[in-house]
Amino acid sequence: MSKLHLVFGGRVRDPQGLDFVDCAALDVVGIYPDYASAEKAWRSSAQRTVDDAAMKYVVVHLHRLLEPDAPDLA
């Protein structure tokens, strides 16, 4: 199975949390086939908004959502 990763971000209520203010306004950066390319996209997006503490970008491990009981081998 592919190790798909989703990168997205948006404005959060608290910079230490993941409570996004407006889910309709999320910036979906993309879906990537491996963590390395997802991290590169995340880093690029996060660095563009580094001066805005309320903006947060995250990497979601889609493969873990699709098969939560599968062992994580990599």
Number of C-alpha atoms within 10 A of each C-alpha: 6 9 15 18 22 22 23 19 21 21 21 19 13 14 14 10 9 15 13 19 15 11 12 8 11 14 15 12 17 13 18 20 14 15 17 11 13 23 17 12 21 21 15 12 20 18 12 10 14 11 9 12 12 16 20 23 24 19 20 16 18 18 17 15 11 12 11 10 8 10 8 10 4 6
